[in-house]
Amino acid sequence: MNSPDFPDWYTANAQVLMIALNQVRQALNRQISYLQNQTFEEENQPTQQINSQNLDKPFALDQLGKHFNLSDFEREILLLCLGMELDPIWSSLCAAAQIDSQHSYPTFSLAQTLFEKPNWKAIAPESPLRRWNLIEVGAGNSLANSPLRIDERILHYLVGTHQLDKRLVGIVKLVSVSQTFVESHQKLAETITETWIKAEKPSLEIEKLELPVIQLCGNERVGKRAIATQVCHRLGFNLFSLSTHAIPTSLNDLHQFIELWEREAILSRAVLLLDADQTDTIDTAKENAIALILEQISTPLIITSQDRQPPQYRPIITFDVNKPTSNEQRELWNQALGKSAESTNGFVDQLVSQFNLSSTDIQAACFQIKSQENYTMNSDNLWNICRIQARPKLDELAQRIEASASWEDLVLPQTQQHILQTISSHVRQRMTVYERWGFAKKGARGLGISALFAGASGTGKTMAAEVLAGELKLDLYKIDLSTVVSKYIGETEKNLRRVFDAAETGGVILLFDEADSLFGKRSEVKDSRDRYANLEVSYLLQRMEAYQGLAILTTNLKDSIDTAFMRRIRFVVKFPLPDINQRAEIWRRIFPKDTPTEDLNIKKLAKLNISGGNIRNIALNAAFLAADEGKPIAMTHLLKATESEYAKLEQPLTETEIRGWV
């Protein structure tokens, strides 16, 4: 909300106020003359009428009276209070008119004496003057003789200075009109605009509006705000946002906020955007406050949230807002990159295929790469920037794993290697198959790319996930099941939703490690807990089918996985314990090229019947033993490390396995 840039209006408005105040001043002088038994001489009033028809908007005093339906007497009371702020001798006039030097301020009793058609209702709590806090009633011995003062926000409004009420500063914030707007969101904004217009014909006078609440649902926060700004821009409204974190929870503070906001909405022709997208992280008091706002605020209201808010007495119309479509994202990339898009050689399609970004995310990524020194369009650089830009906020529920393993580090049978490479190709080519070849048009069900890695501990399941992440240049997140699974009903689904919703933006690889507890077989329903546990499994099935990134489940016990999951999982990779040839290959690759070794016998080391994870532990422990002695790694160090590893596993180390080591 900006100060008016209409000097002609500002000057004319000041003249109108002075004429109106002069009439009240004459009423004061008339009363003073009467009390002093003197003859009162009327002052000459200006004959020139000031017309607002040729100006940009009506005069503030007229507009205020129209907004709040003020009677002539209520308007005169307001002017009586206004004079105290604009005329330095006003207080002495009030004192003289009341024959009391202590009453040097406006009172309701004085107003009854000065003006025609006085009405006690003008000072009642539900009168416009007090209902909308246009005036403040100070402390006094009686209501009629208590000091009256004009509210500061109303004072500024009348003199033409439009500023947000200072009591709302820091709680609500003006939202600027979004400049980036995709076609799908444009159509939705047009629909919402028509909905409000048809709900309140023939005019959209803010003080008379009884519009239904507009609810924008979904995970596309940027798009929801852009739609809200466009709707308000089309209807000539200002838009102010209120975060749920800024909502007062005390009932007194909340009621005061609602009263102040409704008045501000009328004065500023404003719509409130209630940003409830973070309701997962707020407490019950905040949720109750949101419900009260939806129920009591009568001025135009838009709410953005991930989930639908329960219906209140006021009608709520809900619209789902999705991310820009693939074609819209492609167009946004081309616009943001400009001429640089011509040198990407189709790389934009790969970005759209992998990253489901909003318009602001795309702009931020392009700004970042263009701001680099010696800027050149580099596809790898832009891809990494997008990875960081789309990186989900999963710190509480997941751990990001730096993918350092490569195909050379992974020793598996040829069949398993082939399945892993097939998984990689499915992720890379999903845009071609789903979008260009039309499989997505058949429905979103079954488009999720999921894999089950089954095998004993240490057989390479997590390493395989790292290899896929490195191959696809994607982030890998290991889900912490201890923070996801909750004993409280509904909390597990809420946590799972947060995981998948956050991961959708960047198409990250989700690794549900040791997923038996979460993906286990659904049980026979014997009590309410069994029923809710089965609901958790069903919800997870739905999300996995719709998630178009890669979700990997690992388990040590494949048979414990629910059969419904098995039907929906696209790939199953069995990780067997390595045979002697595979163990020999693991030993050859286990030591980095910079590691000093001496006379290692790979054939003898391969006789240890253990997993690749145990081999890594032995190699690492042997490295520390050798480093402590200042020598290269030798068979003696490996023997000591092997004995320690077998003791940890509580397995006997046979003579056959270590014969001839030293």
BAMAR-450489 format. One line per 8 residues: number of its first residue (from 1); their letters; for each residue x, y negated, z of C-alpha. Coordinates in steps of 0.001 Angstrom, whole numbers, plus 500000, padded with zeros to 6 digits. Each point is the difference from the previous one (the first is absolute). Layout:
<rs>
NUM	A	X/Y/Z | ...
</rs>
This chain:
<rs>
1	MNSPDFPD	500000/500000/500000 | 501646/496810/498820 | 499346/496389/500985 | 497801/498324/497367 | 501864/498322/497204 | 497160/497562/499304 | 501041/496501/501215 | 496775/498497/498600
9	WYTANAQV	497941/502470/501996 | 502149/499484/503084 | 499578/496213/499872 | 496267/500224/499308 | 499571/502553/502799 | 501720/497643/502459 | 497683/497173/498955 | 496927/502183/500519
17	LMIALNQV	501234/500917/503497 | 500603/496355/500885 | 496474/499031/498891 | 498494/502843/502049 | 502137/499144/503039 | 499064/496321/499686 | 496345/500933/500340 | 500773/501849/503236
25	RQALNRQI	502131/497073/501170 | 497015/497675/499442 | 497838/502340/502068 | 502563/499748/502812 | 500126/496202/499762 | 496213/499831/499900 | 499826/502022/503233 | 502694/497860/501632
33	SYLQNQTF	498138/496792/499024 | 496786/501427/501411 | 501657/500839/503327 | 501549/496540/500173 | 496727/498279/499064 | 501590/498558/496885 | 498647/499631/496516 | 501476/502497/497595
41	EEENQPTQ	500809/498859/496497 | 500063/502696/497345 | 503169/500147/497915 | 499723/499794/496255 | 500279/503483/498459 | 501798/500518/496669 | 497579/499874/497121 | 502200/502112/497709
49	QINSQNLD	499055/503664/500077 | 502847/502511/499820 | 499016/502861/497713 | 501777/503357/500065 | 498521/501261/496730 | 503038/498930/497988 | 502410/501459/502532 | 501335/503536/500220
57	KPFALDQL	497919/500985/503028 | 497427/498597/502449 | 501043/497838/502918 | 501138/501912/503081 | 497246/498653/502271 | 497264/500992/497545 | 501566/503383/499387 | 500326/500694/503730
65	GKHFNLSD	496367/499113/500591 | 498960/502306/497173 | 502237/502881/501148 | 498649/500024/503554 | 496498/498619/499394 | 500459/496987/502279 | 497061/497793/500883 | 500377/496206/499889
73	FEREILLL	500306/499936/503795 | 502693/502717/500010 | 501883/498170/497294 | 499876/496793/502063 | 501359/501833/503059 | 502887/501265/497864 | 500739/496481/498769 | 499863/498695/503565
81	CLGMELDP	502750/502495/500889 | 501934/499267/496812 | 500232/496288/500866 | 502040/500863/503103 | 502754/501326/497725 | 499964/497243/497353 | 499168/496778/501862 | 502269/498792/502858
89	IWSSLCAA	497242/497937/501668 | 497384/502779/499819 | 500581/501136/503596 | 499340/496486/501337 | 496788/499822/497975 | 498848/503327/501468 | 500777/498800/503544 | 498132/496738/499478
97	AQIDSQHS	497000/501745/498421 | 499748/502240/503097 | 500739/497212/502548 | 502722/502222/501473 | 503724/499498/499476 | 500529/503651/500961 | 497816/501172/497091 | 502224/498725/497239
105	YPTFSLAQ	499073/502900/497716 | 496988/501270/498041 | 497327/501956/501889 | 496730/501564/498984 | 498182/497549/502253 | 501609/497099/498111 | 498991/501548/496665 | 496379/500281/501182
113	TLFEKPNW	500080/496293/500821 | 501644/498856/496756 | 498260/501955/497266 | 496475/500540/498756 | 498272/503378/500233 | 502198/501510/502773 | 499509/503726/500553 | 501241/502082/502936
121	KAIAPESP	500522/502967/497652 | 503013/498149/498551 | 502045/500847/503125 | 498646/503558/500466 | 502544/502875/499721 | 498474/501229/496715 | 499827/496566/498398 | 502245/499500/496937
129	LRRWNLIE	502236/497603/501931 | 500822/502604/502638 | 499390/503222/498061 | 502667/498972/497493 | 502209/498205/502546 | 499709/496687/498192 | 500209/498249/503363 | 501425/500983/503373
137	VGAGNSLA	498147/499378/503269 | 502341/499044/502842 | 499540/500440/503736 | 497513/497707/501712 | 497402/499761/502757 | 497232/500646/497483 | 499776/501180/496416 | 498482/496725/498793
145	NSPLRIDE	502818/497939/501518 | 502897/502337/499151 | 502657/498698/497580 | 499488/500913/496351 | 502963/500366/497657 | 500241/500846/496309 | 501840/503211/499208 | 503446/499385/498496
153	RILHYLVG	499358/502165/496914 | 496772/498077/499304 | 501807/496689/500471 | 502579/500936/497353 | 497267/501262/497685 | 498015/496770/500192 | 502992/497776/499228 | 500885/502218/497033
161	THQLDKRL	502993/501902/501356 | 499375/503693/499344 | 502153/502164/502238 | 499401/503388/501573 | 498736/499859/503585 | 503117/500164/502185 | 498391/502760/502086 | 499916/502205/496893
169	VGIVKLVS	503579/499292/498925 | 502028/503185/500359 | 496866/502153/500003 | 498721/499474/496453 | 502082/499117/496967 | 499094/498504/496633 | 500439/502487/497140 | 501162/498639/496659
177	VSQTFVES	498447/501226/496761 | 501829/502977/498532 | 501601/499277/496637 | 500601/503650/499089 | 496770/501807/499294 | 499519/503282/498146 | 496938/500761/497919 | 498498/502653/502275
185	HQKLAETI	500148/497616/502960 | 498661/497188/497815 | 496882/502027/499210 | 499506/500810/503664 | 500285/496299/500905 | 497364/499166/497381 | 497668/502643/501435 | 500397/498692/503560
193	TETWIKAE	499467/496406/498841 | 496750/500962/498297 | 498948/501939/503092 | 500303/496911/502192 | 498416/497669/497432 | 496949/502240/499588 | 499731/500417/503768 | 499621/496234/500548
201	KPSLEIEK	498205/498271/497134 | 499602/497261/498925 | 502944/498321/501772 | 503066/500903/502044 | 499734/497443/502805 | 502403/501297/502623 | 497878/498985/502993 | 496973/501890/498646
209	LELPVIQL	501710/503164/498836 | 498963/503384/501320 | 502212/502102/497789 | 500730/503705/500487 | 503441/500900/501276 | 502352/501146/497238 | 502185/502922/501020 | 503061/500871/497905
217	CGNERVGK	501359/503461/500785 | 503105/501905/498952 | 503770/499803/500310 | 500552/497230/497445 | 500435/497084/502420 | 501396/497583/497409 | 497187/500708/497556 | 497309/499570/502652
225	RAIATQVC	501317/496595/500977 | 500311/498943/496344 | 496378/501003/499373 | 498833/498045/503055 | 501842/496855/498876 | 498545/500234/496496 | 496445/500407/501291 | 500367/496922/502216
233	HRLGFNLF	501658/498006/497216 | 497112/500746/497640 | 497431/498892/502579 | 501917/496922/501145 | 500803/501350/503464 | 503227/499815/501977 | 501280/503316/501365 | 501540/500407/503445
241	SLSTHAIP	501423/503293/501260 | 499751/501363/503531 | 502241/502923/500929 | 498582/502496/502471 | 503153/499457/502064 | 499013/496347/500526 | 496430/500699/501106 | 499444/499034/503649
249	TSLNDLHQ	498690/502867/502124 | 498654/498013/502949 | 496244/499542/499531 | 500147/496304/500871 | 502886/499369/497603 | 498330/502080/497300 | 496692/498139/500260 | 501847/496672/499903
257	FIELWERE	501864/501125/496888 | 496769/501039/498269 | 498393/496627/500775 | 503053/498069/498826 | 500335/502053/496837 | 496350/499690/498981 | 500263/496226/500335 | 503291/499985/498065
265	AILSRAVL	498469/502162/497272 | 497280/497383/499532 | 502355/497011/500126 | 502598/501564/497684 | 497620/502001/497809 | 502015/503031/501022 | 499756/503786/499947 | 501664/502150/502648
273	LLDADQTD	502145/502911/498824 | 500224/502466/502886 | 503150/502047/499384 | 499307/503320/501746 | 502458/502075/497974 | 502026/500743/503144 | 497176/501492/502072 | 502000/503195/500528
281	TIDTAKEN	502346/498121/502284 | 497496/497979/502040 | 498259/500880/503233 | 496349/500410/500894 | 499695/496384/501169 | 501012/498785/496530 | 497548/502382/498341 | 497199/498668/502197
289	AIALILEQ	501035/496445/499129 | 499823/500827/496269 | 496521/501450/500467 | 498873/496857/501845 | 501345/497733/497247 | 498145/502007/497344 | 496825/499796/502053 | 500036/496345/501060
297	ISTPLIIT	501735/497937/497309 | 497304/498716/497660 | 502217/498169/497500 | 501408/501800/496901 | 502316/502842/500969 | 502285/502413/498148 | 501676/502884/501823 | 502897/502073/498674
305	SQDRQPPQ	500652/503400/501546 | 501153/503466/499095 | 496852/501626/501352 | 496423/498858/499910 | 498846/498080/503028 | 496772/501280/501571 | 496937/498022/498874 | 498810/497157/502226
313	YRPIITFD	496741/498036/500018 | 501388/497927/497152 | 500030/501721/496566 | 503432/501256/498892 | 500760/500683/496339 | 503094/502149/499466 | 502365/500102/497020 | 502983/502338/499588
321	VNKPTSNE	503159/498297/498739 | 502654/502141/498334 | 503545/499276/498910 | 500397/498539/496511 | 499601/502705/497369 | 503006/501427/498197 | 499377/497774/496983 | 499608/496936/502240
329	QRELWNQA	503230/500801/501843 | 501757/500416/496655 | 498748/496577/498928 | 501096/498455/503301 | 503497/501439/499526 | 500221/498642/496460 | 498858/496550/501148 | 502380/499903/502973
337	LGKSAEST	503011/501253/498034 | 499319/497756/497018 | 502466/500515/497168 | 501993/502411/502165 | 497176/502534/499613 | 501048/500487/496362 | 503351/501441/501094 | 498570/502587/502384
345	NGFVDQLV	499327/502537/497198 | 496806/501323/501525 | 501344/499926/503548 | 496928/498042/501118 | 497911/503119/499343 | 502201/501958/502403 | 499575/497316/502658 | 496224/500052/499595
353	SQFNLSST	500013/503789/500084 | 501808/500159/503322 | 499195/496825/501952 | 496451/498894/500712 | 500809/496330/500686 | 497853/496924/500485 | 500473/496827/497968 | 502025/498336/502766
361	DIQAACFQ	502208/503086/500387 | 500777/499923/496274 | 500758/496272/500099 | 502255/500450/503031 | 501952/502795/498312 | 500544/497877/496884 | 501007/496952/502051 | 502533/502127/501856
369	IKSQENYT	501689/501433/496934 | 500023/496635/498204 | 501554/498293/503022 | 503040/502268/499944 | 503298/498531/498898 | 500863/500660/496353 | 496460/501256/499493 | 499551/502657/497362
377	MNSDNLWN	497060/502330/499599 | 501152/503307/501457 | 497422/502772/500251 | 501707/501769/502916 | 500252/496751/501921 | 496342/499144/499398 | 498945/503521/500988 | 501832/499728/503322
385	ICRIQARP	498472/496590/500663 | 496553/501513/499427 | 500832/502846/502374 | 500822/497500/502711 | 497003/497806/499155 | 497615/502956/500175 | 501635/501635/503009 | 497128/500853/502338
393	KLDELAQR	499802/498969/503638 | 500129/503432/501584 | 502544/499428/502740 | 497630/501223/502716 | 498933/503155/498186 | 502897/500961/497753 | 503757/499881/499567 | 501574/498924/496741
401	IEASASWE	502745/502395/498909 | 502838/498790/497831 | 500183/502514/497168 | 503682/500893/499676 | 499732/503594/498737 | 500220/500855/496295 | 499303/503045/497862 | 503616/501060/500453
409	DLVLPQTQ	499492/500244/503753 | 496962/502251/499670 | 500667/503731/499680 | 496817/501885/499134 | 498942/502813/497658 | 499250/498958/496430 | 496232/500355/500462 | 499889/497546/502879
417	QHILQTIS	502282/497580/498175 | 497660/500062/497014 | 496908/499293/502154 | 501721/497007/501615 | 500916/498596/496599 | 496390/500486/498876 | 498811/498029/503031 | 502334/497183/499000
425	SHVRQRMT	498632/499927/496451 | 496388/499915/501244 | 500733/496890/502061 | 501848/498297/497134 | 497369/500740/497372 | 496821/499413/501988 | 499264/496693/498180 | 500159/501735/496619
433	VYERWGFA	497777/502901/501024 | 497547/498201/502280 | 499608/496673/498193 | 501007/500363/496346 | 498765/503550/499534 | 496835/499322/501982 | 500146/502567/502816 | 499244/497304/502583
441	KKGARGLG	496709/499245/498250 | 498803/503464/500996 | 500120/498902/503641 | 502555/499280/502714 | 499560/503400/501612 | 502973/502267/499540 | 502350/497285/498758 | 502105/500130/503148
449	ISALFAGA	503433/501548/499595 | 500644/502236/502995 | 502535/502687/500799 | 500457/502515/502772 | 503578/500864/500970 | 499917/503242/501975 | 502963/501704/501586 | 502026/500551/503128
457	SGTGKTMA	501755/497137/501694 | 503190/498896/498269 | 499148/501383/496561 | 500054/496576/498289 | 496402/498722/500111 | 500839/496489/501201 | 503042/499855/497736 | 497804/500879/497010
465	AEVLAGEL	497703/497104/500895 | 503067/497722/500116 | 501108/501256/496609 | 496583/499190/498486 | 500032/496525/501577 | 503454/499337/498601 | 499083/501319/496571 | 496823/497882/499835
473	KLDLYKID	501592/496964/501722 | 497206/499915/502564 | 499879/499533/503743 | 499582/503102/502140 | 498002/499744/503226 | 499966/502775/502561 | 496710/499909/501882 | 500309/500233/503768
481	LSTVVSKY	497147/502360/500815 | 500249/499299/503721 | 498795/496441/499319 | 497422/501005/497373 | 498127/502772/501795 | 497926/498657/502866 | 497833/501673/502611 | 497488/497169/499672
489	IGETEKNL	497159/500581/497583 | 500421/498101/496739 | 503526/498739/500727 | 501760/502650/497887 | 497948/499054/496920 | 500693/496325/500658 | 503746/500653/500178 | 499931/502138/496861
497	RRVFDAAE	498137/497257/498178 | 502662/497481/501013 | 502684/502327/498654 | 498384/500565/496609 | 498734/496422/499567 | 503443/498576/500686 | 501699/502561/497752 | 497699/499358/497024
505	TGGVILLF	501642/496672/499136 | 503417/501423/499289 | 499098/503578/499203 | 502563/501147/502555 | 500713/503648/500697 | 498307/501105/503219 | 501656/502864/501854 | 497809/501709/502607
513	DEADSLFG	502667/502020/501779 | 498981/503129/501928 | 496418/499339/498962 | 498514/503157/501522 | 498384/498057/502861 | 498290/497542/497685 | 499245/502192/496987 | 499193/503187/501853
521	KRSEVKDS	497034/502242/499350 | 496632/498588/500925 | 498484/501831/502904 | 496545/501302/500707 | 497918/497254/501572 | 499462/500927/503630 | 499932/496515/501531 | 500112/496327/499033
529	RDRYANLE	503805/499940/499952 | 500074/502783/497355 | 497549/498031/497870 | 502053/496814/500143 | 503227/501898/499354 | 498455/501422/496829 | 498903/496499/498982 | 503633/498864/500278
537	VSYLLQRM	501055/502771/497625 | 497197/499155/497556 | 500929/496324/500017 | 503612/500847/499288 | 498959/502194/497082 | 498102/497090/498463 | 502897/497569/500383 | 502566/502413/498582
545	EAYQGLAI	497826/500579/496936 | 499728/496257/499378 | 503606/499032/500841 | 501827/499524/496716 | 503442/499992/501538 | 501802/503159/501036 | 499056/501601/503325 | 502240/502802/501251
553	LTTNLKDS	499081/502382/502804 | 502637/502144/501638 | 499284/503041/502109 | 501866/502895/501533 | 496819/502090/499944 | 498303/499907/496612 | 497248/502368/501062 | 498821/497549/502670
561	IDTAFMRR	498999/497382/497404 | 496250/499678/499388 | 498960/501720/496750 | 498051/496906/498993 | 503313/498158/499951 | 501632/502703/497938 | 497342/499620/497301 | 500623/496263/499808
569	IRFVVKFP	503784/500041/500143 | 501450/499783/496509 | 503419/501499/500707 | 501200/502594/502490 | 503759/500436/500384 | 501275/502887/502112 | 503422/499352/501509 | 501614/503380/500691
577	LPDINQRA	503000/500592/502199 | 503052/499854/497708 | 501591/503242/498854 | 503762/500546/500129 | 500616/498381/496602 | 497918/496943/500901 | 501727/499725/503370 | 503344/500030/498232
585	EIWRRIFP	498813/497155/497742 | 498803/498032/503013 | 503400/500387/501663 | 501730/498769/496853 | 497851/496847/499954 | 499712/499301/503701 | 503236/498056/500451 | 500249/496480/498508
593	KDTPTEDL	502831/499469/497510 | 501914/497816/502484 | 499975/502672/502707 | 503423/501703/500491 | 499783/503797/500077 | 502591/502783/500168 | 499783/503630/498846 | 496248/500364/500263
601	NIKKLAKL	498699/503456/499009 | 496591/499405/498442 | 499237/503710/499480 | 500500/500755/503684 | 498027/496946/501097 | 497114/501094/497753 | 499597/503194/502038 | 498382/497959/502787
609	NISGGNIR	496287/500786/499647 | 498693/496520/500820 | 498067/497172/498356 | 501424/496979/498243 | 499141/497829/503000 | 502116/502193/502268 | 502842/499878/497488 | 499899/496212/500092
617	NIALNAAF	500112/500000/503800 | 503027/502330/500019 | 501836/497937/497371 | 499323/496758/501879 | 501069/501386/503389 | 503150/501465/498450 | 500809/496595/498502 | 499890/498383/503435
625	LAADEGKP	502206/502730/501480 | 502570/499527/497231 | 499888/496209/500223 | 500612/500190/503741 | 503131/502098/499373 | 501110/497785/497120 | 500007/502939/497574 | 498121/501034/496842
633	IAMTHLLK	496960/502225/500451 | 501123/503620/500172 | 498410/503374/500661 | 500896/499735/503703 | 497868/496865/500346 | 497158/501648/498101 | 500174/503033/502267 | 499633/497914/503150
641	ATESEYAK	497122/498047/498426 | 498313/503248/498909 | 500202/501471/503494 | 498409/496847/501379 | 497209/500017/497406 | 499169/503682/500602 | 499911/499387/503755 | 497525/497183/499427
649	LEQPLTET	497866/502315/497850 | 500343/502754/502619 | 501112/502418/497282 | 502883/502477/500243 | 503015/499269/497812 | 501125/503375/498624 | 503558/501020/499237 | 498932/500812/496434
657	EIRGWV	499078/496389/499361 | 503268/498445/501224 | 502543/502760/499276 | 503172/498593/498483 | 499209/496334/500630 | 503140/499344/502013
</rs>
